[in-house]
């Protein structure tokens, strides 16, 4: 007989309020001291995101007590500093380089926003960050795409995979938690954001509930993003 190594995880049946990834992160780090990893964006879309109030680094900077951003994309960092006037962003490799701006004080949070799915070896990356900066940073926020959502299920039924071509991983609540724990971090809370586009029937049902004064919430598979919070060290 073949040894069965499968593990069944009972996922929480609670429902979650409609919130964007940007709003969820901003609410957590408000009035905190924050290191924002992967802080830039493609140069071509930064201004559009600012216009729509969804550029994460601006939102963190505006709401945190203090914030620094670090990114390996020199073109974007140069643009953010020289054209947008942000002096709190720095270019470099967070693991290979040393940032005195980070080691000069204690930080409440390190935010890894939509970053981990781009990393070839996320366990080693997160472990190296903790070993290098764990004495300076207390907590973390990690967001990744949620493979367990209704839109992806529909794509599967149509024999399609729709994905950012720079992504190396899809994550479930269990697999991202295992990655984080394997790196020596202590995950403490899982939540979800970025509601997928509702169909007409779902939109009508939501409207009726809102008119009736009912707070509308959805199960985890209605959301495209997983948010993990916790501590860098146990």
URZIRA-V650739 format. One line per field, one symbol per residue. ss: DSSP state (2 for helix, 1 for strand, 0 for the rest). phi: phi as a letter, one per 30 degrees, with the letter a starting at -180 (. if undefined). burial: 1 if it has 24 or more other C-alpha atoms within 12 Angstrom, else 0. A space follows every 10 residues. Layout:
BEGIN
ss: ???
phi: ???
burial: ???
END
This chain:
BEGIN
ss: 0000000000 0000011000 2222222220 0011111000 0022222222 2000022222 2220011111 1002222222 2200000011 1000000002 2220001111 1110022200 0222222222 2220001111 1111110002 2222222000 0000000000 1022222222 2200011111 1111100002 2222222222 2000001102 2211111111 1000
phi: .dddcdbccd ddcdcbddad eddededdce iccbccdidd adedcddddd echbdddddd edcddaabcb adddeddddd ddccidccbb clcdddcccd ddddacbdbc ccchcddcdd bddddddddd ddbedccdbb bbbbdcddbd dddddddchb bcaddcdcbc bceddddded dddjdcdbac bbbiddddde dddddddddd ddidddbbde ddccbccccl cdbd
burial: 0000000000 0000010111 1111110110 0111111111 1000010000 0000111111 1101011111 1110011111 0000000111 1101000010 1100001111 1111111100 0110111011 0011011111 1111111110 1100000000 0000000011 1111111011 1111111001 1111110000 0000000000 0000000111 1111111111 1110
END
